[in-house]
Amino acid sequence: MYTQCPQCLTIYRVAEGDLAAARGHGRCGHCDSVFDMLPTLTTQLPLESIEFLPEHAAQATPPTLGAPVLRPRSAHASAPTADP
């Protein structure tokens, strides 16, 4: 995937894992600005000359998450039991 810094227009390749770990934000290595990578995120670069990557409108409704991968333990399950 690719994204573009809105300040200096530098384009970066971004791995899905890095995007998730950074929660969609990145710091430009060229101009040092922090920006939201999601609006210009694209899977492939256009074949024609690039000045701006097209921005995507925010979704009206957020995506529905599926089943959780990990759930926290309840407070009772992790509490030590007292020996009588």
N, C-alpha and C positions, 0 to 999 in steps of 0.2 A: 504494500500500500504506500501511497505517497501523500504528503501534505505540504503546505506552503506557509512560510512566515508572512504575516500580513504587513510587517514593517519594511523588510528589505527584499521580499519576494523570493527568497532562497527556497528551493524545493528539496525536501528530505524524503528518503525512503524510511518507512516505519514498520517494524514488525508488530504483529497483533499483540504479542505478549508485552512488549514495551508500551504500547498504547494503553493496554488495560492497567498495567502497573502504574503508569503515570496519570491514570484517570482522565486521559484525553488532553492533558496539558504538556507542553514541551518548552524548552528554552532554545532559542536559535543560537547556533554556534558561530554565526557570522555577526549578528548585531546585538546578541545577548538579551533580546526581549523574550518575555514569557507569553505564550499564546495558546489559545484553544485550537487543537489540531483537528477537531471534528468537522468544522464547517467546510474545509477544503479537502477532506479525506477522499481519495479516489484509488481505485484498484489498478488503473493503468494511466500512463501519461498520454495526452493527445498527440497525434502524429504531426500536426501542424506546429508552427512556432508558438512557444508558450510565453505569455506575459503573466496571466493570472490563471490559476486553477479555478474552475467554476465552484461557487459556494452552493451548499445544499441548505435548503430551508429546514428549520427544526421541525421535528414531527409534532403534530398536534397532540397526540397521545403518546406517552412514553411506552416503550416496548414492555410486554409482559414477561416477567422472568419465569423460567421453568422451575423444576424441582431444585432445591438447594443442594449444593455439593457437600456442605458441611454445616451442621447445626451445633450451636453451643450446648454444652451439657447443662442440665438443670442444677440449681444450687444444691438440691438435696442429694443428687447422685454423686457429687464430688466431695461432699462433706464427710469427714471421718466419723466413724461410729464409735461411741464410748463403750468400753468393755465393762460389764457389770461386776 
